[in-house]
Amino acid sequence: MNPFSSGTRLRDMIRAIRACKTAAEERAVVRKECAAIRAAINENDQDYRHRNLAKLMFIHMLGYPTHFGQMECLKLIASAGFPEKRIGYLGLMLLLDERQEVLMLVTNSLKQDLNHSNQYIVGLALCALGNICSAEMARDLAPEVERLLQFRDPNIRKKAALCSIRIVKKVPDLAENFINPAATLLREKHHGVLITGIQLCTDLCKVSPEALEYFRKKCTEGLVRTLKDVVNSPYAPEYDIAGITDPFLHIRLLKILRILGQGDADASDTMNDILAQVATKTESNKNAGNAILYECVETIMSIEDNGGLRVLAINILGRFLSNRDNNIRYVALNMLMKAITVDAQAVQRHRATILECVKDSDASIRKRALELVYLLVNESNVRPLTKDLIEYLEVSDQEFKGDLTAKICSIVEKFSPEKIWYIDQMLKVLTEAGNFVKDEVWHALIVVISNASDLHGYTVRALYRAFQTSAEQETLVRVAVWCIGEYGDMLVNNVGVLDIEDPIKTVTESNAVDVVEIAIKRHASDLTTKAMALIALVKLSSRFPSCSERIKDIIMHYKGSLVLELQQRSLEFNSIIEKHQNIRSTLVERMPVLDEATFSGRRAGSLPATVSTSNGASLNLPNGVAKHSAAPLVDLLDLSDDAPAPGSSGSDFLHDLLGVDLAPASTQPGISQAPKSGTDVLLDLLSIGTTNPVQSNSSALDILSPGQDNQKPIAALDVLSSPLASAQANSSVGASSMIDLLDGFAPSPLKHEDNGQVYPSIVAFESSNLRITFNFSKPPGNAQTTLIQATFKNLSSNAFTDFVFQAAVPKFLQLHLDPASRNTLPASDNGSVTQSLRVTNSQHGKKALVMRIRIAYKLNNKDMLEEGQINNFPQDL
Amino acid sequence: MIHFVLLISRQGKVRLTKWYSPYSQKERSKVIRELSGIVINRGPKLCNFVEWKGLKVVYRRYAGLYFCMCIDEDDNELEGLDIIHHYVEILDRYFGSVCELDLIFNFHKAYYILDEIVIAGELQESSKRTVIRLMSAHDSLVEMAKEQASSISNMIAQVTK
């Protein structure tokens, strides 16, 4: 005997392990055993191989690594005796899974054992094959299994049938070989073979339409007869469970009948009688009976329509629903979900009971019931249902609130009959479970509020009241802060009081500022909330002159904030308040009404789309024309397409945007509530670029995109700051105004100046098929040279191939063209091609850039050529 | 289809694991950890089904042991309970009023019995008697082999003495 082998028996090892008091002790025992087993393996010890493997299996169950024992399984399987094989196969199934290559080595042994003269060994091999065979093994051994389906002993036939299921699932092509032998099994009397045979047929139907057709034609009647026999069979002690003969067989028969009857009126007709009999005669006081009824209901619901049977089925579900047993109620709810597509009216009748189930103490039942309620809601019952759900929200478990809130919000949004109701319900949800509300939900709420101009006063007062009681709900705070910032004056002056409204104690200006102050000072507030509060404050500073000083103090408090965003905002807002009294009121005008269509379009896109929108904005925002390729949705700022801005399709949108004094601000909703007092003011407005996210176009982005998470507000605000800051730089203003404004305490934007100016991008060329956008930058310390990043965008619905862009310049310019990023341009907005150009202007400062371009490409294999001249380069390039 | 069967004690110790769908060893221990947490902490009056990753876990507690079975979402949960009970009854008959210790010291027997009831995630035999009969046939084969082996080794021992 091996001197290293510990020689302990399996029983002793288990005892030793169980005697361990600590995990460390257990590990020590296991380590020692494993070492002994490894030694035995190295010695190729045969006497104790099966004992060692048994030990390994136990160790494996405790969660220790046992891969070193895998080969031992193979050796045991290859040995001659039944006991060795038995433990070997068990180890194989336990220690390996089908994805391990070692498994391939066992194929040959399996093949031999499938042909073994001892039927018990054949059984072992079938069992192992059925439990872990891989696709390759299935292919190799399918003929053996197929042959064993006709083996003389029924116990082998049933194992072979289940083994065939695995084979057919792994390799569906083999299904047709099994159709005939499977059909033979359906005529068996032995229950084990019958059960497994039916299961095999069911799985064959799932993978092969031919099999389904075959069984439907040949076997439906036989199966109905078998079911009849089983249902009417006398007491059989061997198969009896709770007074029913072999419920497992019942269930499998009902299942296959469902598959055969689905979509086939004749087959469905054949089984009507027996289904009715099962549905009416089955005892429902024990689990086994209920399992049969449950299966029967599902079959009735799935096969071709028979009104009478369906009534029977719905009644059974009604009975289930009022059962005291939670299991039965659970399956009832489960089945009603399926029944709702068949007979919504009948399910509606159980609404009250289902609603009760939402409040059940059992999480599984609650979840099912909530999903069912969600399906039950329609225009006519949305009010009472929502009322109930919201009431329940107040008392529900914390872990259920998330699900519940999401469902309520989605119900309210989907079926809201009117805006005031929507706002009311959402406020209730925010008050109860504001911390569970997803960002897009409160974003949507703000959009709705913004659109309901007659409800502004009502909403802001309601929010004010809600804030007093539920200041810990983050999203409620955000919405409240936003509304107070926008409509604070309505709160103080009680504008637009509705008849239904409770009279509110007069709110003073300082009360309103209190709310915002609390929000910004609360420790739990995250960056988004604080940023929103800061913006609300600057708005209120102009609306509430009496609190102006106090607001200034609060804002100044954040000039030392560790969060760069807040710090910068604080400094900028402060300078607005201090130095720009004349434009302040216009700067902080109320936001224009947010466009609902745009927002819902935006929501329809996934979250990443939102992210890319803000990224895209950073590139193209000043111009507003070029869309970011990755943003399928209309950017809020990207108004060129729908805003009635004059000449927006033209070259320099920025000029249009800035030319507000030419067009009344009101005609450009969303672009800018820009001052009308002339260009000077306008330049000032631009010089503080970053501050006007507060209102006007950019605030839309500010409010709607940043809330996605704590990171994005920074990104979004950044996005807003840089391009707008840059906008001032080139709008022929010069840097002075900005320096003047920020005198000395905002160095970061000044860096732009040092690094060379930043220029707005232009649309250099646009035809029906193609749009070319130029972005400019200057290498530091070289005023003559301009780097141009050309972005080509395909506006047609077909891709361009062999795309070539050429450019020519007059003599005083030097042009260098880099290769394009690729030469195919995918169809409409699915991507763009970029190409870098470097232009050196020897007459810098005297002459502006000018360029001729030619674009050649193939569209639908047709050569296309487009030419143009670009004259709209920004000045002083 | 049954994806796996787990036996977990009240203390979270694993007593039996049987996998019918491919789960890597890593996934297996993750599944066991997750599920034992969920199942053991459920109250006694709650329903015996847990929705889990698009599948359903049907479980039933017998004394200090939880028998868990993971099935497809559209499988019959009530039948799942019956299969568990079927297994437990056969264990009971085989061991003669089974207890947790039987399943610990004779864990391989518990596996053999399960292999006679379920293959490839599907029920194999609805008759308890048949399963018991097959088990005793297997056991007697093992006994016979053992006797043979010991008689041979006796002979060898005597010869080599």
Interface residues (C-beta under 8 A of the other chain):
Chain A: R11 I14 R18 A54 M57 F58 M61 L62 G63 P65 G81 F82 P83 R86 I87 L90 M93 L94 D97 E98 R99 Y120 G123 L126 C127 G130 N131 N155 K158 K159 L162 C163 I165 R166 H191 G192 I195 T196 Q199 E238 Y239 I241 D246 P247 F248 L249 I251 R252 K255 N287 A288 N290 A291 Y294 E295 N326 N327 I328 R329 Y330 V331 N334 S361 D362 A363 S364 I365 K367
Chain B: V14 R15 L16 T17 K18 W19 Y20 P22 Y23 S24 Q25 S29 G43 K45 L46 C47 N48 F49 V50 E51 N76 E77 L78 E79 L81 D82 I83 H85 H86 I104 F105 F107 H108 Y111 Y112 D115 I119 A120 E122 L123 Q124 E125 S126 S127 K128 R129 T130 L134 A137 H138 L141 V142 A145 K146
